[in-house]
Amino acid sequence: MLPQITSKHALVDFTKQLAYDFGSQGIKANLIAPGFIDTKMTEGIDDPRLKDIPAERAGKPEEVAAVALFLASDESDYIQGTESKVDGGWTVGR
């Protein structure tokens, strides 16, 4: 599991570096980190980790899309280099 953790941290730091390097040019760089999302790929999976999600359910694709739309909008102009976790609180306390 270490390579997965390393690659995720690399994406977080890469996002921060992009924001630092290009933010002054009006380019926003933010990261969306979805958790367990109910899609065709996860259909029928009875994942025991779902019990550990404070929201007590899988996420919906529309919820991830809403975050993406917000980050792409003018309302998020002052948000730079962030990681938005769309995971129902799964990473809380981890």
N, C-alpha and C positions, 0 to 999 in steps of 0.2 A: 504494500500500500504506500510505501514511501515515495515511489515515483509519482503517484497521483498527487500527493500532498505537495511535493516539490514543484510540479507543473502548475498547480493552482496558485501557489505563492508567487511563482514567476509571472503569471498573468496579472496578479494584483500589483506587483512592483512595476511591471511593464506599463500598465495603465497609468500609474502615478507618474512614471517617467514621460509618457506621451503627453500627459496634461501639463507637466512642467515645461517640456520642450516646445509645445505648440499652442498652449493656452493663450499666449500673448498675440497669436495670429487669429484668434477667434475660433479655434478648433477645440471642441470639447472631447474629452476622453474619460469615459466611465465604464464600469464593469457591472454586468448583471450576473449574479450567481444564483441560478435557480436550484431549488431542492428537488424533492420527489414530486414530479408533475404528472398529472393524470393524462396520459397520451396513449395512442395505439401501441407504442413501444412498451409501456408499463401496464397495459391492460391485462388483467388476470393475475398480476403479481400480488401475492399476499406477503408483503414485506413486513417483518416484525418491527422494523424501525419506525413504521407509521405510528406505533403507540408512543414513541418518544417525541413526536411533534406536538408542541403545545396547542397548535390549532386543531389537532386530532383528526387531520384529513390530509389527503394529497392536494397539491395546488392545482389550479386550473390554468391552461395555456393563456386564457384571457388576462389573468392576473400578472403574468410575466409580460405580456404585450402592453398592458397598461403602464408598467414601469418603463418599458422601452419608449413608448410614446411620450411619456412625461420627460424623460431624459433627452429626447430629440426635440422637444418643444422649447419655445422662447422662455417659458416659465422656469426652466432649469439653467438659465445662462450663467448663474454664479456657482453652479455645482461642477466641480472639476476633480478628477482623480479619485472618485469614490467607488466603493464596491457596494452595490445594492443587493442584499441577500433576500431573495424571494423564496423563503423556505418554511414559512409557517412558524418560525421560531426554533427550528430544529437545532441551529447552531448556538442558541442561547446557552451559556454556561459551559460550552465545550472549549 
